[in-house]
Amino acid sequence: MLLISLLAWCSAGVLLALNLSVAGGYSVPAAMLFLISFFVLIKQKAAALKLAKKDYVLVIAFSGYALAMCYFVYLDGWHTRELDRPSRFLLCLPVLFMLLKLMPPKQPMLFYGVAMGAISSLGVAIYDRFYLGLPRAQGGENAIMFGDTAMMLGFMSCAALMYFYHKKQWAWALISAIAVFSGVAASFLSGSRGGWVAAPLIGGFLLWQSRDLFNKKLMLTGLFGAIVFLIGVIATPQTGIQQRLGAALTDIEKYQSGDSYTSIGLRFDMWRSSFYLAAESPVFGEGQYGSREIRNELANQGLIHPQAAKFDHLHNEYLTALGFHGLVGLMCLMIVYLVPLRLFMASVKQYRDNWEIKPYAIAGALVPMCYMDFALTQSMFSHNIGVMMYVFPIIFFWAALRWQKSLK
């Protein structure tokens, strides 16, 4: 089983490393892990799997969300194609069970993966912007999804930096530091403004959590370098950040004057429509397909722009859940965010001085943290990469965290 264990954990690292830089970078490793999990669980008898109480909590949160979304699809006319993305919350569970049975190799494959994923995202962003001449880096994905995922990988590389710094593995610590800046820079080149809100908030969280690991001089140096980096990126016209920020202000001014046919204006109208939908059906919502007639009527009445009625989601995960699935759907969304966050943060607190364990807990906590921020301006779960890069990093780092605890 040693070879199988190495293959499984390497596949997890590859998924994190290639998700933005290679076509199928997240789907092929995920499919491989799913197939390996059946072999492992059948051979070792899945009935013999012993889960801790907290494992069950995570499993119930994921499976409950998937089943709830299936029920909403049923209520919305049973468009089976909409079952694909929610099913990932169930299909990832055999992989979790497998990784809980297979001891990871000594090499921290997951931290290698996030660092390489962040660095490769910058390579793709530079290629898109300065070689292909695209206005926004996107790497074969929606530009918003590309930028937000790159930002998350950059933040997770901070956890890798903490781990390698503690282990005195200076080469990988340097690579991880580069990865932090790479992920953030790739996000800037994508022009995904919603993800930029996370930078100061989560940056502050990471600085606070690492205050006992890095000395004050090093932290001040890093903070100064980050500020210089941000100023330089924003001040450089070629990055397009100034234009994106200026466009945001212009869009808001146009919306206030009655012109909502802009990027932000259409978002505001979509967000407004969610409250009309929630008023019509507050408990279970109107559904993605069921809401179309209502949204078209809102457009006909001049309450929202006609273009705002044509989107399949409302560019805000919370309001999409509220409008399409009502208060029950919003509650399910919050559970699937807050349960993993609470589980990981409990370990961050419990092992606050243990730098063999704490970085894994921080990396896992960063996933729901980032998504809760990204959800303000994007419906992440409406995209394949959005679902995959939520469920799989969480189960990877949860299994790794459980192993790290058991080995101490």
PEKAHU-V314603 format. One line per field, one symbol per residue. ss: DSSP state (H for helix, E for strand, L for the rest). burial: b if it has 24 or more other C-alpha atoms within 12 Angstrom, else e. A space follows every 50 residues. Layout:
# PEKAHU-V314603
ss=???
burial=???
This chain:
# PEKAHU-V314603
ss=LHHHHHHHHHHHHHHHHHLLLLLLLLHHHHHHHHHHHHHHHHHLLHHHLL LLHHHHHHHHHHHHHHHHHHHHHHHLLLLHHHHHHHHHHHHLHHHHHHHH HLLLLLLLHHHHHHHHHHHHHHHHHHHHHHHLLLLLLLLLLLHHHHHHHH HHHHHHHHHHHHHHHHLLLHHHHHHHHHHHHHHHHHHHHHLLHHHHHHHH HHHHHHHHHLLLLLLHHHHHHHHHHHHHHHHHHHHLHHHLHHHHHHHHHH HHHHHHLLLLLLHHHHHHHHHHHHHHHHHHLLLLLLLLLLHHHHHHHHHH LLLLLHHHHLLLLLLLHHHHHHHHHHHHHHHHHHHHHHHHHHHHHHHHHH LLLLLLLHHHHHHHHHHHHHHHHHLLLLLHHHLHHHHHHHHHHHHHHHHH HHHHHHLL
burial=eeebbbbbbbbbbbbbbbbbbeebbbbebbbbbbebbbebbeeeeeeeee eeeebeebbebbbbbbbbbbbbbebbeeeeebbebbbbbbbbbbbbbbbb bbbbeeebbbbbbbbbbbbbbbbbbbbbbeeeeebbbbbbbbbbbbbbbb bbbbbbbbbbbbbbbbeeeeebbebbbbbbbbbbbbbbbbbbbbbbbbbe ebbebbbebbeebeeeeeeeeeeeebeeebeebbeeeebbbeebeeeeee beeeeeeeebbbbbbbbbbbbbbbbbbbebbeebbbbbbbbbebbbebbe eebbbbbbbbbbbbbbbbbbbbbbbbbbbbbbbbbbbbbbbbbbbebbee ebebbbbbbbbbbbbbbbbbbbbbbbbbbbbbbbbbbbbbbbbbbbbbbb bbbbeeee
